[in-house]
Amino acid sequence: MRKALVLPLVGVMAVVAGCGSSAPSGKAIKPGPINIGVIAPFSGPAAEFGTLISAPCYAASDLINQAGGVLGHNMQCTPVDDTGDPADAVPNVTRAIATISNFDLAVGLETNTAATTVPLVNRAQINMVTTNGLTNYDTTTDKYFWRLTPADDANGAAMVQYAYNKGYKRIAVVFENNSTDTGNTPGIEKAAAKLGVKLVTNTTIPADASSYSSVASSVISLHPQAIIFDADPQSTATFLSNYSQLTGGKLLPMITATDSLTPDWYNSVSAAVGTGFIFNKVDLVGSYFSTSTQAFYTYRNALLANPKTHALADTLATVGPPASIYDGINIMALAMLMAKSADPSVYNAYVNDVVTPKAGAVVVDNFAAGKKALSEGKKIQYVGVLGAVTFNRYHNFAGAFAAARFTGSTTSVNAAIMPGSEISKLLG
């Protein structure tokens, strides 16, 4: 995805039997909440992303606090503004690490700044649930790194797989020239070569130019059957407007990322070329998860219940990165209970145990159920919004992929599902 609210401290809750009866190992928790640092842009052109990535943090922490918190402490979402700029991110994140009390978990750490923020958080020995798509973290040895979303190359491969499944054999690729978008390119190229799909052009454009007529004209002259395109809302609207003017209103089918399922993208593009194009010719490719499970209903209801996130519930309903943040926080909170410690250097060793199938384990789909089972001395396996999670030895989990279509300004419906194993083969 592209793109300072703090949950109120409700008070310290009593420790639930079995979840903190023995003295915690590692460093002691200071009085007050356990802070979840939301490292994302809260200012600048990508500030919308900070809002979107905070929402699942509020949903998870609300439910955790309603269940009595973790080891007698509430959890609190604290914004850490990386501004979307790596240079700004370093001092801001460094300051947060030094000054935020009980900073025991970080979420966000998005693609544009991850190369600078992930090392800082890892060196500070703070567990992180990151949404970044950088491929160099596919084989990371960073101990405190955890990712439940696919790398950008996998998402690029999924875009090509979907285009191939639709019968498109000649495709134009146009991305905005930032790391969030161009990270898809290696996967696109590998998948196209394996599937026999012709990339008639593979080009980048600068953000927010006044015109993209020359690029649009070049794409038109190459006669593609569809276009894989990803850029910010305004750049997308300008490109499509230029393209439409050159073709008398005829637009290619567009395959883009689920990041585009935002009000800003919808409003900008519909103003430029109308809603008919959005509803009939745009496919959104990204992580898949079922919207018919109890875990999903619990997640969505938590979004609806909080005034800060109520309006975002539909926007987030089919978008993978926010769901990964929600599941990731639940997994980390349950690991803290297992370890009887909120010290990342202690509870990090329990993260895999939260999601791993084991004999006699109770399958739980929310924090409260997991806490109850642990307090009764039972083993658990957390299966949340993303389904069953299997982290590889690099602490990565990609899952399946889906293509969706807009049904409203912030809603969509799945049009196809692609197994993660199918996409992995294209990258091998």
C-alpha positions, 0 to 999 in steps of 0.5 A: 500500500502507499501512503496522531492518534493514540488509544486512550489508556483505560487502566491496568487490568488484573492479570488473568490466571495462567497468563501471568501468574509467574514472574515475567522473564526478561526486562520488566514492563513499566507502568502504563500501556504496552505501546505498538509503534505504528511506523508509517507516513502521517504527514506528506503526500502519503499521509493517507497510508498512515490512517489506513495502517493505524486502523487495524492496530486500533481494531486489534488493540481494542479487542485485546484491551476488552479481553483484559489486556496483556499481562495486566497492561492495555495495548496502545497504538502510538503513531511514529511519522516516517513521512514516507521519506527515508531521510526523515524516517531515521531521526523520527524512528530513532527518537521514538525508540529512545522516548516511547515507554514499553515500545515492545512492538512495531507495525507498518514499516512500509516499502518506501522507508523500510530499508532505513526503518527495519534495521533501526527497529531490529537493532533495538530488539523490537518485534515488528510486523511489516507491510513492506514489499522489498524483495531483499527481505525475502531471505532476511536474517533479522531476528525481529522481522516478521512479514505476513504479506507477499514481497512485491515481486510475488505481487507482480507475478500474480498480476501477470498470472491473472492477465494470462488467465484472462487471455491477455498475451500482449501487455504494457507495464507502466509504473510510477518510479518509486520503490513501492511500484517498481519492486513488482518489476522483477516478478512481472518479468519472470512470470511473463517469460515463463508464461509466454506473455509479451511485455510490449513496454515496461516503463516508469513515469514520474509522479504527478506530472502535468501530462503523460501524453507521450507515454500514453501515445507510445503505449497505444502504438504498441497495441497491447491487450491490457495494461499493468499500471500502478501509480498514485491517484492523481498520476493515474487520473492524468495518464488515463485522461491523456490516453482517453483523449488520444483514443476517442474514449477507448481505454484498455483493461487495467490490472493494478494493485489492491492498494488502489482500493481507496477513496482517493483513487476512486474519486480521482479516476472517476472524475477523469474517465468515469465510473464505468471504467472503474467498475468494468475494466479495473482488476485489483490484484493482491493478497487473498483472504476469506471474507466469510470466516468468523475471524474476518467478522470479528475484525470488521466488527472491531473496525465498525465499533471504533469511531476512528475506524468506522468509515474505513471498514469497507475500504479495508475489508479486502486489502491484505496489508491491514489484515496482516497488521491485525493478525500480526498484533494478535499473534504477538500479543498471544506470544507475550502471554505464552512467554509471560513477558512483553520483552521482545527478546523473550517473546520473539521465540514464541511467535512461531508456536502461536501459529504452528499446528500441534497435537491437542491444540485449540484452534482460535481465531481471536485474542480473547479465545487464545487468552482463555485457552492459555489460561486453562493450560491448553495449547493453541493455534491462531488461525486469523483473518489471513487463515492458517499462517506458516512462517518460513525460516526467514519469518515470511508468509505470503499466502494466496492471491486474489483479483478483485473488482470495484463494487463501490468507492471503497468496496470490491468483490473477488473475481479470482483466487490464485494459490500461493504455490502457483505464484511461487513457481513463477519466481523459482 
